[in-house]
Amino acid sequence: MILFYIAPVAGETSTLGEFVGVALGSSSSLCAKKKKNLSGSGMDSVRTIPDLCHRLISFAFQRCRVSDDLCRISVALVGSLLAGSPVVRISISDTGAASCLEEFQDLRVTDEGIFAEKWDGMLAVRTTGASDEEVHYYNLNLKEGSSNNWLTRLPSITKNGVRFSGTEVCLSVSEKFEVLLGGIKQFVEKMLILNIPNIAFELAVQHENVYKSCYGDAFLPNKSMPSPFSASNVERLKYGLQDYILRRRNDLDNNLGLSLNALEHLRTGMGTICSSKTSGRQNPGLVVDAVIIICEFSDQTSPCPRECGHQTQVLYFKDFSPSSISKSSLSALKSIDWKSYGLTLGNIMDQGGGVSLEWDNLPPHTHIDVIFHCYQAEVNFPPSKQKVLSERSLLKKAAKLALDDMKEKHSGVLLSDRALKIQSHAPALARTLAGLILSSNDMEFQGECLSLLGLLTGVEAEIVEECVKDKINAVIELNDRKPERCKDSVPLLFEDDRLQEMNFEDECEEGDDSYDSLDI
């Protein structure tokens, strides 16, 4: 990769330009395209310095996401002590589309103590688009808020005909180095769950009193299970969450000296649903993706109780960035009929924007991971498929689709309490039916029954009993996957072509109100 280092203009304070280079790219600098696709204004207010860093990284991610080229996001931290106080210089650069600067106006700092104690409110920004002839320099003073004095334009430098694009944002803060470093690493790991294939992260760290030399980390998108560029957002989310779980498991395994390929223990389901983009009703064009993964481990492979506990931390993304979950989405989680999937939801704990689900009946060494992503659609839907639904309804339906998808893919998973109760009688019923078949004096009848079971005459009673039990369980599982209002007929136990999967129409799905007051 060719690196281009942007030299600082005369009189400019150090902005780590010598520490982080901006890679060549060819991203568009059209603000109209970016304003349509970037979504930072709906994020939460900035309350802490780590929040500010996360927001700036998210801005860089959005600029790269709208680019058609391979992009890199680089975060550099240089720590030192000034008069006994910790000072960290931060540089966040990307090779995506140029910044329109409007995104920084959405940074609302709610705690004025940040300005007084930890940050002077200044951002040094340099940005350029692929078609620009110059690199543009700005100083932004967020203390000024919406006044005309918040932006100062500095002299630009020519690109000498070189074609590239990118943005670098620099600031200095008084904050504990370890707090910033740990928070940024966790935030980047969450961003990687989105699994956008054209974006890679790079973290460079230097501290005068801790690190004698530069220390760096490279975060590549989904190294273990790369998804194709043509994959849908929900497919990328699935691979990203699986990779996130594997990373977490591998860390635990390394600490405990274990070697485990955890992928074979994952049961995954995904669902996506969208509202009409053309309607004037609430949330037009809103899409909700849901991925639910159940991890099942044996006593020998389970690393520790806390990792396989009965609590699920819900990961929630809004417009391609980690976010706190909305009240309507929280209400949707409460309204799901979890018992129809064999799950008993105990408490839902709202932890200041983060949500944890507590299960009452999970088997030992089992863990559930849940992730939702709400964003605006970028495609037009056929008129016959247009729906107008609230975010609450969309999230609930997406979760149900993910649960149903898991039931379809994995036999015996997420069976309802009713199905499990019926299944408990399957061995006795199979034993009785097998006895009736084999004790019959009508050899033609016996041969026909065995033929329908796919067996030959003369087989042992245990084989017949096991085959009948499998058939009974298959019918129970098939009927359990069918929505309650569509259970007009029960599948036959014996069929010449074996049991076939059934397709159910949209009208069999549980209906939800298209409007909810919690979405106001």
N, C-alpha and C positions, 0 to 999 in steps of 0.2 A: 504494500500500500504506500502510495506517495504522500508525504506529509508536507503541508504548507504552514509555516510559522508566520503569524501575523505580528509584525514589529509594532511596538507601542509608539504612539505619537509623542512628540516632544513635550516634556512637562507632565506626562501622564504618570500617575502612581503605578506601582507594580501590580499587574493583573494576571500574573502567572502565565503570560504569553510564552515565556521561555520554557514553561513546564509542561504545557499541554498544547499539541499542535492540532490544527483543523485539517482533516483529510479532504482530498479533492472530491468533489461531487458535482452533480448537475441538476440539483433540485430546483423546482419552480419557485419564484418569489412572488407569485401573484397573491395579493392579499385576499382577493375575493374567494379564491379556492380555499385558502386557509381558514378564513372566517366561517366558511360553510362547514368545515370539517373539524376545526379545533373546538374543544369543549372544555374550557377551564372555568368559565364564569359560574357554573353550577356547583363548584367545589366549596368546601367549608372555608371559613375564615382562618387566617393565620393567627395562631395563638402562641406558638413557640418558634425558636430558631430552627429546630428540626422540621417543623411544619413548613417553614419558608423554603428550606432546601428541597423538601419533597415536592413542593409546588413548582419550583424552578426545574427540577428534573422532569416532572410531568409535562411542562411546557416543551422541553426539548424532545421528549418522546412524541408529543403530538406533531411537532414540526417534522420529525423523521417519518412518522406514520403516513403523512400526506405526500411524502416524496415517493417517486417511482424508482429510486435507486437504493443500493445498499448503503446503510447509514451506520454511524457509530456515535454513541454518546459517551463522553469522557467526563468524569468527575475527579477533580484534584483537590486534595486537602493538604495544606501546609500549616503545621502547628508550631507555635513558639510561645515564649513567655515574655511579656512586656510589663516591666515594673511589677513583676510577681503575679500578674494576671494572665490567664490563658488567652491567646489570640489565635484564631484560625482564619487563614485566607482560603477562600473557596472559589473554585472555577468550575463552571458547568458548561461544557461546549458540545455541540452536535454538528453533524454534516447534513442536516435536513434542509427544508425550505427556510428562506429568510424570515426573520421576525418582523411582524407589522407593528410591534410595540404596544398595540392595544391590549394584548393579553396581560401586560404588566399592570394596567389600570384596574384589573380585576383582583389584584392582591390587596385584600383588606386586612390590615393588622388591627385586631380587636384589643390587644393588650398594649397600651401605650408604654408600659414598663420595658418592653423590648427595645424601643427607641432610646429610652433614658439610660438603660444599663448595658445592653448587649450589642446594639447595632445603631449606626448613625442614619439608617434609612437609605443609604446610597447604593445604587447598582451601576456598575460600569458594563455597558453593552456594546459589543461590536457584532455586526451582522452584514451579510451580503447574499444576494441571490445569484443563481447561475448566470443570468443574463445581465447582471449589474457589472459596471466597469470599475466600481470602487468598493472598498470596504468601509462601511459607515460606522461612526463612533458616536456613542451617546452616554451621557450621565443622567440617571433617573433618580429623583429624590422622592421616595414614597412618603416622606413626612408631609409633603405638600399636598398629598391626596389628589383631588380633582382640579386643583388650581392650574393656571397657565405656566407656573414656574416649575412644574414637576419634571420637565424634560429639557435638557441642554444638549444641543448638537455640537459636536467637536469636529475638527478638521478630518476629512476622509483621506484615505490613501488609495492610490491606484493599484489595480490588480495586474497591470502590465500585460493585458490580453489573456491572462490565465483564467480558465473557466472552472469555477468551483462555487459552492454555496455552503453556508453554515452560520452559526451564531455562538458567541461565547458571552456568558454572564459571570461577572466577578463581584465579590463582596468580601468584607472582613467583619468578623463577629468576635465577641468575647463569650466563648462557650467552651465547656469541657470537651476535649478532643475525642475521648472515648465515647461520649454521648452522641456526638455527630456521626462518628464512624459507624457505630453499631446501628443507629437508626437508618442511615443511608443504605447499608448493606441489606437490612431487612426490607426496606422499601423497594430496592432494585430486585430482590428475589421475588417479591410479589408482582412487580411489573412484568417479570419474565413469564409469569403464568399466562399472560395474554398471548405469548408465543408468536409475536409478529416476526416473520422469518427474515425480514430485511434490516433488523435492528440488533446491534450488539452493544453491550455496555462495557465500559472500562473504568476501573477505579484505581487512582494513584494516590499514595499516601506518603507524607514526609513530615517528620517531627524532629526538631532540633535536639530534644532531650530524650527521645524514646527510640527513634529509628535513625541509625547512623547513615543509612542509604535509603534510596527510594524503594518503597514497597508497593507492589501493584497486584490487582486482581482483574481477571478478564471474565465477564459473564456473557456467555454465548447463548443464543436462543435454543433451548431444548436440545442439548447435546446427545442425550440418550435416545430420544424418540423424535427426530426432526419431522416436522409436518411440511407438506408441499406448499408452494406459493399459492396454488389453486384451492387450498383447503378453506372451508368456511370458517367464520369466526368461532362458532361453537365447537367445531372440530379442533381448531387450534387451542381453544380453552380446555378441551378434554386432555389433549396431549400435554399442555402446559401444567395442568393440575397433577397429572400422573407423574410428570418429571419433578414437580415440587415435592410430592410425597416421597419419591425415590431419593431425592437429595436429602430430605429430612431423615429418612430411614438409613441412608448410607452414613450420615453423620453419627447416628446412634450406633450403627453396627461397628463403625471404626472405633468408637469409644469403648465398646464392649467386646471387641475382638471377634465379632460375628461376620459371617459372609453369607449374604442372602440376596437372591434375586426376587425382590418384592413384587415385581410386576405380575407374576402368576397368582398372587394373592389378592389382586385388585378386581373388584366387580364394579364396572363402570356403566352409568347411564347418562344420556344427555338429551336435552330438549330445548327447542327454540320456538318462539311465537312472536308475532308482530301485530301491531295495530295499523289501521289504514293510514297511509301517508297523505292522502288527498283530502281526508275529512277535516272539517273545521272543528270537530269535537276535541276533547281533551287528549293530550299526548299523541298527536298524529305522527305516524312513522316510527313510533317507539318499538324497539326490539328488546326482548329479554331472553338471554341464553342462560341455561342452567346445566350444571354438571354435578352429579352426585356419585361418590365413590365409596364403596364399602371395602375395608381392608380386613381380611381374616387371617390370623396367624395362629400357629400351634403353640403349645406351651414352650417348646424348645426354641422357636424362632422369635417369640415375642420379646422385644428388648427390655421394656420396662412398663410398669402399670400406667404411668401418666400418658404414654403415647397411645395406649389402647384403652383409654378410659371411656367413660360414658358421657363425655361432653364433646360437642362439636362446635368449633369456632367457625361461624359463617363468614366466608370471604365475600365481600361485596365490591363490585366495580361499577363506576358510573362514568360513561363516556370515556372508556379506555384509561381509567385511572382509579386506584384504590380510593374508596370513599366510605363514609359512615352510612349505615343502612337507614332508609327512610321509615317514617312511622307507618306508611301504607304497606311497605314491604314486610315490616315486622308483623303487622296485622295479618298479612297473607300467610306467613309461616304458621301463625296460630290457628288459622282456619283450615289448614290442610287436614284431611282425614288420614292421619298417619297410621291408625289402627288397621285400615284396609290394606296396608302394606306390611303388617306384622310388627309395627313399631309403636311403642308407647312413649309419647312425649311427656316428660315431666315438667320441668321449668324452662322458661325462656328468659335468659338473663340479659338485660340491656346494660352494656358496660360502656356507657358514654359514647355511643355511636357504633361500638362493636357488639355483636350478638353471639351468645353461646346457647346451644340447645343441649338440654340434659335429658338423656334417655333412661327409662326405667327398666327395660327388659333386654338390653343388648347382651348377647352371649359373651363369655370371657374372651379376652384377646381379640376383640372386634372394635373397629373404629370407623366412624362415618365422617367423610369430608364433603362439604357443600360449598358451592361457589355460584354466584349470580353475577351477570353483567348486563346492565341496562344502557342502551345507547340508541341514537337516532339512525334509522335505516338510510342507506345510500342508494337503494334500488327502488324501482316502482313495482308494485304488486298487481297481478291481474285483478280486474274488478270482482271476479267471482270469489277471490280469496280475501277481499278487504274486510277487516274487522275493526271496530272502534272499542278499545278496552282500556280500562284504567291500569296504572302500573301495578296496583294490588292484584287485579285479576290476571294480568299478564304473568306476573311472577308466580302466582299460584298455579296457573296452567303450565308454565314452563317446568316447574318442579314436578308436577304430576306426569308430564311427558317424560322427564328424565327417569322417574321411578318406574313408569311403565316400560320404558326402553330397557332398563336393567332387568326387569322381570322377563321380557321377551328374550333377552340374550343369555340369561343365566338361569338354568332350570333349578327350581327349588328355592330361589332367592326372593325375599320380600313377600312371602305368602301371608295372606291375611290370617287372623286368629281363627276365623271360621274354617278356612281351608286346612290349617294345621290340625284343627280338631277333627275334621272329617278324615284327614290323612292318617290320623292315629288308629282309625278302624280299618285301614286298608289291609294290613297283614292278615287279620282274622277273616275279612271278606274274601281275600285272595285264596286263603286256605280252604274256605268253604266251596268257592267256585271250582277250584282245582279238583277238590274231592268229588264234586258232582260230575265233572267232565270225565275223570278217570274211572269212576265207579259205574258209569253207564254201561248197560249191556248192548246198547245200540252202537255198533262199531262205526256205522256211517255218520251218526251224530257226533261221536267222539272224534273221528277223523276230520270232520268239517270244523269243529271247534278248534282243534289243534292247528288246522290250516289257517284259520283266521288269526290265530296267535302267532303265525309264522313258524310253527314247530312241526316236526315230523312225528309220526306215530312211534310209540315205544320209548319216548323220553321219560326220564325220571320225574317223580311227583314234585320234587323240590324245584326243578327247572320250570315246570308248568306254573307252580305257585309263584315263583319269582317273576315270571313273565306277566301273569295276571296282575300282580301287585304293581309292576311298572306301568301297565296300561291304566290301572285305576288312578295312580298318582299323576299320570300325564293328563288324564281327563280333568282331575281336580285342579291342576295347575293351569290348564287351558281355560277352564271356566272361571278361575280366580282372576285371570288377566282381563276378562271381559267386563266392561262397565255394568254396574248393577241394573240399570234401566234397559239394558240390551239382552238380559238373560231370559229370553222368551223360550228358547229351546236348549236342551242339554245335549252335548255331543254324544254320539254312540260310543259304547265301550269297545265294540268290535267293528272294524271297517276293513274292506278288502284292500284299500290303498293306504292303510295305516292312518293315523291321525294327521290331519292337515291343519296348518295355521289358518286362522280366520281373520279376515279384514273387517274392521268395524268403521262405520261412517262417522263423520264429524258430529252428527246429531246425537250420537250416543255419549259424547263427552259431557261431563258435568258442566252445567251452565253457571256463569257468574255475571253479576251485574256489570254493565259496561261503565258505570260511573260510581265512584266512591268518594265520600266527603273527605276521607283522609288524604286524597291526592290534591286537594285544594292548596 
